[in-house]
Amino acid sequence: MQRLAIMFRIKPGTEDKVRDLLANYAPPVRVAADGTRMLSTSVFMKDGIVVRMIEIDGNVPALLAHISQDPSIQYVESELDKYVVEEDKRDASTPDGAREFFRRMAMEHITTRISPREEVQA
């Protein structure tokens, strides 16, 4: 499993619209042609900064190409562009545009710590 996170800034006063948009859009098809799976997504927002985290099983470039062509993602990204600050704008309509956006806005992954499973004592 891999985790990716991107961040971008939104215009002041648009938090409610962005919150509603990101909480309520139709989910994309979660499996790419090569079998790469999007396991989960999480969205966080504070003080005009949005962080989107994605967990995947498989090939990151394949997933980015896949989701950039998904109608649900194309819709939410085009709507988000109304609220994103100008310097963080992106062209999510093509795989190259989506890759460039992810490259520019990707956060460095420092560490992931997962608690080991413990057996329940009877």
C-alpha positions as CSV (number, residue, x, y, z in Angstrom):
1,M,0.0,0.0,0.0
2,Q,1.2,3.5,-0.8
3,R,-0.1,6.8,0.5
4,L,-0.1,10.0,-1.5
5,A,-1.1,13.5,-0.2
6,I,-1.5,16.7,-2.1
7,M,-2.4,20.2,-0.8
8,F,-3.8,23.3,-2.4
9,R,-5.1,26.6,-1.2
10,I,-8.6,27.9,-1.7
11,K,-10.0,31.4,-1.9
12,P,-11.2,32.9,1.4
13,G,-14.9,32.5,2.0
14,T,-15.2,29.4,-0.2
15,E,-14.7,26.8,2.6
16,D,-18.4,25.7,2.8
17,K,-18.7,25.3,-1.0
18,V,-15.4,23.3,-1.1
19,R,-16.4,21.2,1.9
20,D,-19.8,20.3,0.2
21,L,-18.2,19.6,-3.1
22,L,-15.5,17.3,-1.8
23,A,-17.8,15.4,0.6
24,N,-20.6,14.8,-1.9
25,Y,-19.3,14.0,-5.4
26,A,-19.8,10.6,-6.9
27,P,-16.9,8.3,-6.2
28,P,-14.7,7.4,-9.2
29,V,-14.1,3.9,-10.6
30,R,-11.6,2.6,-8.1
31,V,-9.7,0.1,-10.2
32,A,-7.5,1.0,-13.1
33,A,-7.0,-1.2,-16.2
34,D,-3.8,-2.6,-14.9
35,G,-5.5,-3.6,-11.6
36,T,-4.2,-0.7,-9.5
37,R,-6.7,0.0,-6.8
38,M,-7.6,3.2,-5.0
39,L,-8.1,1.9,-1.4
40,S,-9.3,5.1,0.2
41,T,-9.3,8.8,0.1
42,S,-9.4,11.4,2.9
43,V,-9.8,15.1,2.7
44,F,-8.8,17.6,5.4
45,M,-9.2,21.4,5.4
46,K,-8.0,24.2,7.7
47,D,-7.4,27.9,7.2
48,G,-7.9,27.8,3.4
49,I,-5.6,24.8,2.9
50,V,-7.0,21.5,1.6
51,V,-5.1,18.2,1.9
52,R,-6.3,15.2,0.0
53,M,-4.8,11.8,1.0
54,I,-5.1,8.7,-1.2
55,E,-4.1,5.2,-0.4
56,I,-3.4,2.9,-3.3
57,D,-2.4,-0.6,-4.1
58,G,-0.4,-0.7,-7.3
59,N,1.1,1.7,-9.7
60,V,0.9,5.5,-9.0
61,P,1.2,6.7,-12.6
62,A,-1.4,4.2,-13.7
63,L,-3.8,5.4,-11.1
64,L,-3.3,9.1,-11.9
65,A,-3.9,8.4,-15.6
66,H,-7.0,6.4,-14.7
67,I,-8.6,8.9,-12.4
68,S,-7.8,11.9,-14.6
69,Q,-10.1,10.3,-17.2
70,D,-12.9,9.4,-14.8
71,P,-16.0,11.6,-15.3
72,S,-16.6,12.1,-11.6
73,I,-13.0,13.3,-11.0
74,Q,-13.2,15.5,-14.1
75,Y,-16.4,17.1,-12.7
76,V,-15.1,17.7,-9.2
77,E,-11.7,19.0,-10.4
78,S,-13.4,21.5,-12.8
79,E,-15.7,22.7,-10.0
80,L,-12.8,23.0,-7.6
81,D,-11.0,25.3,-10.0
82,K,-13.6,27.9,-9.2
83,Y,-12.4,28.0,-5.6
84,V,-8.6,27.3,-5.9
85,V,-6.3,30.2,-5.6
86,E,-4.8,31.2,-9.0
87,E,-1.3,30.0,-8.4
88,D,-2.5,26.5,-7.5
89,K,-4.7,26.1,-10.6
90,R,-4.4,22.9,-12.6
91,D,-5.5,21.3,-15.9
92,A,-7.0,18.0,-14.7
93,S,-8.6,17.3,-18.0
94,T,-5.6,15.3,-19.3
95,P,-3.3,12.7,-17.8
96,D,-0.4,15.1,-18.3
97,G,-2.2,17.9,-16.6
98,A,-3.2,15.7,-13.7
99,R,0.4,14.4,-13.3
100,E,1.8,17.9,-13.4
101,F,-0.6,19.1,-10.7
102,F,0.2,16.1,-8.5
103,R,3.9,16.7,-9.0
104,R,3.7,20.3,-8.0
105,M,1.3,19.9,-5.0
106,A,2.5,16.5,-3.7
107,M,3.5,16.4,-0.1
108,E,6.6,14.6,1.0
109,H,5.7,11.3,2.7
110,I,7.8,11.1,5.9
111,T,6.5,7.9,7.6
112,T,3.6,5.7,8.2
113,R,3.3,3.7,11.4
114,I,0.8,0.9,11.7
115,S,0.0,-0.8,15.0
116,P,0.6,-4.5,14.9
117,R,-2.5,-6.7,15.3
118,E,-2.8,-8.1,18.8
119,E,-4.7,-11.3,19.4
120,V,-7.6,-11.0,21.8
121,Q,-7.0,-13.1,25.0
122,A,-9.9,-15.3,25.9
